[in-house]
Amino acid sequence: MKELASLSELVESLRRSEPFVHKKEIFSVTGGVGPRVSEGGILNGDDAAAIPDGDGFLLLAAEGILPSLVRSDPFFAGRSAVLANVNDIYSMGGRPLAIVDVISAEESAVASEIYRGIVDFSRRLQVPVVGGHTLSSEGPPSVSIAVLGRANRIITSFDARPGQSLALMYNPDGKWLEEFGFWNSLPGRTGPEQIGDLELLPRAAESGLVAAGKDVSMSGIAGTVLMMAEASGVGAEIDLEKVPVPDGIQVDRWLLAYLSFGFLLAVDDRHWGALAGMAASRSLEFLRIGTISEGSKLVLSIGDRSEVLWDWAKEPFLGFE
């Protein structure tokens, strides 16, 4: 961990960051009164909607891609849209079944590049594209994807409990894309290898090894821990000395980074060895970076110093009740 001039400056940098601001905009939709349980009886605020189905669950998720990424690299944006959605399904202990897409672009060549990226990565991860919609319109191009999956047993954002360890499972073999705040570990894995990595999540869920979890989203490690803490009604502490920061990346940027393979898990200590062994078998890192605690505060600590990054009881982040 690089030496920090000021922990309070780091906290302020994170709170004012674009990923945090964008995530908090979800609160404008939930309005502070958004129900935790939808009219259909499905819990809101998870990586995917978990719909009871026989002895398991159907999982339904949707993601849009940053307009700046779509403009600069439509092909990569299409691939990223598939990745983000597939990660949402695996993060909940499921396996993806099918994809539909919505593409908007003024130029047909741009739309074609987006779709080429979608098809390329859907084939890589063996998740078929079964439909969608393309719109020719003025303005910046955009792409969104929805994915259907299924789980025998789910990992939720709602079941973290005080006393559990906060773990990060990620692939350290990657390249830093500074412009997008994206840790890209995809080039070092073939499609089958990447599927094998992702399969660790449903295997862990079905074995009862994980209490709660989320994939590391566009609000990074810091924002994703906060979302899980708020959903579970708990606090959390991130020990910055235990967070792996690759050389050449600023600490605040890394704590906000999107990881192409990165999952935060709340784990009972009795299951630590089994999960660590599963990760090691895939050459993945499995690190204890903090703890789940009582209360409503997300705290960052380094040595004997600590600062509250966010208190969701005073200032809701997502705002579901």
N, C-alpha and C positions, 0 to 999 in steps of 0.2 A: 504494500500500500504506500503510495507516494505521500510525503509529508504534507499535511494540510496547514495552510497559513491560519485558517480560522474555520472551526466547525460551524459556527453560526453563519459565516459567509456561504458555506456549502449548502446549508439548509435554505437560506434565502435564494440561492441560485436555483435549487430544485423547485421550490415553491413557485418561482416566477417563470419557470421554463415552459416552452411551448407544449411539450407533451403533457405536463400537468394541467396547463390551462385548457388544452383540448379535452382531456379526460373529464375535467370538472364541468365542461359544458354539457355533459350528459345530465347534470343536475337540472339544467333548464328544461329537459324533457320530463324527468321524474318530478320536478317541481317541488321537491321536499315532501311531497305527499304521495309519491308513487308507491303503489302497494308492493310489498315483498312477494305476496302471492297474487298472481294474476287472476282474472275472472275465470280462467279455465283451470285454476288450481295448480298452475305450474310456477315454481319459484323464479323470480326475476333477479338479474344481476350476476348470472354465472357466465362462463365462457360459451355455453350453449344451453338451449332450453332442453331440459330432460323430461320427456313425455313418457309416462308409464306405458309399457307395451308388453303384455304377457308376463314372462318372468324376467324381463329386462327393461330397457329404456330405448326409445328413439331419441336421437340427439339432433337438434336443428340449430345451425349457426349461420351468421352472415357477417361479412366484413367488407368495408370499402378501403381503397388504397389512397394514400396521400396524393393530391393533385400534382405536386411538384415532381414526384417520382414518375407518374404517368406521363407527364410532359417530357421529362428528360430521357426516359427509357421505357417506351411502351411494352416492349417484349419482356423486360425484367419485371415491370409492374404486373403483367399477366401472370408470370410465374409466382410473384410474391403474393398475389391474391389467393392462389391455390394454397400456398404454404401457410398463410395466416389462418385460413379456414380449417385446413386439415389439422394444424396444431391445436386449434380449439377443440376439435373432436377427440383427439388423442389425449389432451390434457384432462379430459373428464373420464378417462378410462374406456373410451369408445374406439370404434374403428369406422372410418368413413366409407360410405356406400356410393354416393353420387353427388354431382355438382351441377348447379345451374348458374349462369352468369348474366350480368347486365352490363353492356358496353355502350358508352356514348362518345361519339367522336365526329367532328366536322369532316375530317378527311378519311376516306375509306382505307387508305394505306395505314393510317394510325390504328384504326379499328382492327385491321388484319394482323398487325404486329401484336396488339394486345391479345387477340384470340390465339395467335400462334404461341405466345408465352403460356397461356392457360392450358392449351392442349399439350404442349411440351411437358409441363410439370404434372399435369394430371396423369399422363402416361408414366412418368417417372415414379409417381407414388401409387399408381394402379388404382386411381379413382376416376371413373368415367364421367365425362361431361354429357349430360342427358337432355339438356335444353337450355333456354335462356332467351335473351332479348337484346337486339342491337338497335340503337337509336342514332340517326344522323341529325346532329344539332349543332348550333353555333355555341361557342364558348369552349373552355378547356375540356380535353378528353377526360373520361372517368371510367373506372371499372369497379364493380362490386360483384361478389360471389356469395352464394348460399350453398351450404353443404348439409347433407343428411347423413347421419351415422347411427350406429347402434352400440349399446353397451350392455354387458351382462350385469356389471356392478359399477356404479359411478364413483368418481372422485368429484367432490363438490367444493365450492368456495365457502361453504357455510359451516363446516365441521372442524375448523381449527380450534384447539382448546389450550388454555394456559398450561405451561409446563412442557409442551411439545417443542421439539427442535425445528428450526426453520432451515430447510435444506435447499440448496441450489444444485440442480442437475443440468449440466451443459457440456457442449463440445468446445474445448479450448483451441482446437485446430481450426482457425478461421482467419478472415481478412476483415479489417475495419474499413467500412464505407463511411467516411467522415461526413459527407454531405447529408446523408440520410440517418446518421446515428444507428447504423445497422451492422451487427456482427454476423458476417456471412461465413458459415461453416459448411455450406453446400458443396463447393468444388471438391472438397476432400472425401466425399462419400458418394458411392454409386447409389442408384435408386434402391436396389435391394438392401444395401447397407443402411440407408436412411430409414427405410421401412422397419428394419430390424431394430434400430435405435428407438423409434417411436413405439414399437410394440412393447417396450418396457413398461409403458404407462398402463395399458389394459392388463398386462400380466400382474403388475403391482396391485391394481385395483381388485382383480379377481382373487388375489391371494390375501387381501385385507391388510396390506402393508402400509397404505397411505391414508392418513386421516382427512386431509384436504389438500387442494392444490390448484394452481393456475399456470398457464403458459406465460412467459415473460413477454408482455405486450409492448405497444409503442410508448407506454409510460415507464418502461424499464423495470429494473429490479425494485426500485424505490416505490414507484406507483403501483406495481402489481402486488407487492406486500401490503400496501395500504388498502387496496381494493379487497383483498382476502380478509384482512383484519376487520374492516367495516362489515363485510358480509357475514362474518362469523361472530361479530359482537365482542371482539377481543382487542388487546393491544399487541404490539410486537416491538422487538428490538433488533436492529441490524448492527452487527459488530463489523465496523469498516475494516478492521485489521484482518478479518477472515474472508473478505470479499476479494476475489481474484481480479486484479486490474491489469490487462495486457499492457506491455510496454508501449509508450507513446500515446496513450489515451488518458485524457484528464478524468479525474475521479467523478466529477459531476456528469460528464458525458457518458461514462460507463454505467452509472447508476440509472441513466435514462435510456440506455441502449435497447433496441429490439434485438433479440437473439434468435437466429434462425432455428436453433435447437436449444431451448432453455425453459426449464420448468421449476417453479417454486413449490415446495411441498412441506406440509406440516406432518411431522413424523414422530411417533412414539419411540423412545430410545430402544425398546426391545426389538424393533424392526430395523434398526439402523444397519446392522451387519448384513442382513439379507439384501437390502436395497443397494448398499455400497458394493456388494459383490456383483449384483446385476449390472450396475453401471460400469464397473471395472471390466467386466466381460466384453463390453462394447467400446472400451477405451474412452469412456466418458468420465468427466469429473463429477463427484458427488460430495458436496461440501456443506458442513454445518456453518451457516453464516449468521445465525442469531437464534432467538427464542420467541415463542408465543407467550404472552403475558396477560395478566388481568388488566381491565380498564379499556381505554379507547385511544391511547396515544401510540403513534409510531415514533420510536426513538432511534436516533443514530448515535452510535458510541464509538470512541476510539481511545483505548487506554482507560484513564480515569475520567475522561471528558464525555459528556453526553448532551444532546440537544433534541428537543421535540420537533420533529419535522411536521407532524400533523396530528390534530386531535379530532377524529371524525365525529365525536359527540358534540363538539362545539361548532364544527364547520364540516358538514357532510361533504364527502367527495363524490360519490355517485348518488346518494340521496334516497335510495329505496328504503321503505319502512316496513 
